Amino acid sequence: MHIAVIGAGAAGCFAAIGIKRRLPEADVTIYEGGKRQLAKVSVTGGGRCNLTNSFNQVKSLAHIYPRGERLMKRLLKGFSHTDAYEWFENEGVRLTTQEDECVFPVSQDAMEIVNTLTQIINRLGIRLLTGHRVELISHDKENGKYSLRFGGNRSSATADCVVVAIGGTPAASQLNMFSPLDIITENPVPSLFSMCLPGDGITKLMGTVVEEATTSIPGTKFKADGPLLITHWGMSGPAILKLSSHAARFLHEHEYKTDICINWCGGRKAEEVTEELSAISASNTKKQLASAYPPHLNARLWQHLIERSQVNPQLRWGELQRKGLNKLVNTLTADIRRVDGKCRFKEEFVTCGGVSLKNVNHSTLESKDHDGLYFAGEVLDVDAVTGGFNLQAAWTMGHTVAVAIEKKYKN
């Protein structure tokens, strides 16, 4: 039988390897529209490949998978982060877990992951055809065959079983390949990006990092925490990227123009910050406000926040009145900034949307309406915050599809 895997990204390659190992007699072909396989993997994690996470700091999957949390909870039972860790180490890739619980190759080189997967594909005899962009998938339910039509005047191909793993789709038009199949899709929008703050003086502090910050969008339930990085265009870092992921559709609908609220003290309440500033004041009565400040902030950011509070930075702590203290506390815990625009996070591009989860069996990822049609990876309406969770979803779904196909077709 011929099994076609559409997309040579993480999910597609992992699925193809799993299928061929389980069904060695099957003819497995990967069709990739781009010029090379695993292009996104090669740049993920800043070119170091954050291929999974220890999950030690994950309290709820809903915090890391804004869309698809229930599906991932089910699928991770079959192939977890520890399974992914063991899989790659068994293939000769030594891994290390950082303090932030992100897992990388010891080599810190994403190409080690790319080369490892490519070598396995070649060794197993899986055909990998680049420059084959699928434009249309049709299904003849009478004989069960699938037909793939490619762009660029390439000959069409047929298959008995198809795995769609084309990754995120920045343009909704890319989902037109499913038009003959009546597949329900969700409009794709960006879901992992930094935020632009044009005209905001804080951009002069580019490079400044606050290790514990909390961000939120006023009037909504969207909230995120973690390190925050000030950039020359606005803000980035996990506290911003997580917020962009959870609020992806909201931000898209508002054309990436919104207020965000920043707690520069890691989510601590106003009362706690008041106590901290009062203690600083008691110990530094003769010092100017600008020269004594909370230890998690640097001097430049503190100066900026004092000025933003409309308090005189040359004032001595012993001279600070209650009104001035309240202004400082309010700025530290509820600093409202105006976002106007987004910026791609490094070279990575993640989208929410794609093929609706309503289409698939949540145990096998097989289409409910088309026998032998499977989906894996970001083409589904599943996406994660930064930290290795998107790649873990790709490995998990690729494995799930391979196991399902083995059960379905093995004699």
Secondary structure as UniProt FT lines:
FT   STRAND          2..6
FT   HELIX           10..22
FT   TURN            24..25
FT   STRAND          27..31
FT   TURN            37..48
FT   STRAND          52..53
FT   TURN            56..57
FT   HELIX           61..64
FT   HELIX           69..75
FT   TURN            76..78
FT   HELIX           81..90
FT   TURN            91..92
FT   STRAND          95..97
FT   TURN            99..100
FT   STRAND          102..105
FT   TURN            106..107
FT   HELIX           110..124
FT   STRAND          127..129
FT   STRAND          134..139
FT   TURN            141..143
FT   STRAND          146..150
FT   TURN            152..153
FT   STRAND          157..159
FT   STRAND          161..164
FT   HELIX           172..181
FT   STRAND          185..190
FT   STRAND          193..196
FT   TURN            198..199
FT   HELIX           201..205
FT   TURN            206..207
FT   STRAND          209..216
FT   TURN            218..219
FT   STRAND          223..230
FT   STRAND          234..236
FT   HELIX           238..246
FT   HELIX           248..253
FT   TURN            254..256
FT   STRAND          257..263
FT   TURN            264..267
FT   HELIX           270..283
FT   TURN            285..286
FT   HELIX           289..291
FT   TURN            295..296
FT   HELIX           299..308
FT   TURN            309..310
FT   TURN            313..314
FT   HELIX           317..319
FT   HELIX           322..333
FT   STRAND          335..340
FT   STRAND          342..344
FT   TURN            346..347
FT   STRAND          351..355
FT   HELIX           357..359
FT   TURN            362..364
FT   STRAND          366..367
FT   TURN            371..372
FT   STRAND          373..375
FT   HELIX           377..379
FT   HELIX           389..409
//
